[in-house]
Amino acid sequence: METELDIVRNAECGFEDDFFGAIVKETVSRSGMPSLCTCKKLSVGIALVRDDEIATLNRTYRDKDAPTDVLSFSEHEGTAIHPDEDGNVFLGDLVISPDFVRRAAEGDGVPFSKEFIFVVAHGILHLLGFDHGEEMFRIQDEVTEKLFSA
């Protein structure tokens, strides 16, 4: 499976595109969705933004007047995910606030890169249709541990 990432960098995190690609691939491979693992190309949009930008989106789409770490905008909300006729899948978009993630990492006493892996995996799982629950948290923990220790 080839991954195609469209990354918009309005805020800096210090990670290259292949860092994000590894998280996407590992999360999808652990998701239990075989049709995605065999698709030709999997695409995800990622926007790295400042706290004020993500707070505006959080207010608009979730009615929460505060910044957050990640917002997920799924292309397949409530529907099964299948490759198109060319074998490609566009999952949707993630919006991430690196500053929020940095503060969370400091507050939790974990390295920034580990927290960032956790947040991206969390967002990808939402794009895949997962809701907060035991399976979702298990997968994002596994992805984080594997990629952080690599």
Buried (B, 14 or more C-beta within 10 A) or exposed (E): BEBEBEBEEEBEBEBEEEBBBBBBBBBBBBBEBEEBBEBEBBBBBBBBBBBEBBBBBBEEEEEEEEBBBBBBBBBBEEEEBEBEEEEBBBBBBBBBBBBBBBBBBEEEEBEBBBBBBBBBBBBBBBBBBBEEEEEBBEBBEBBBEBBBEE
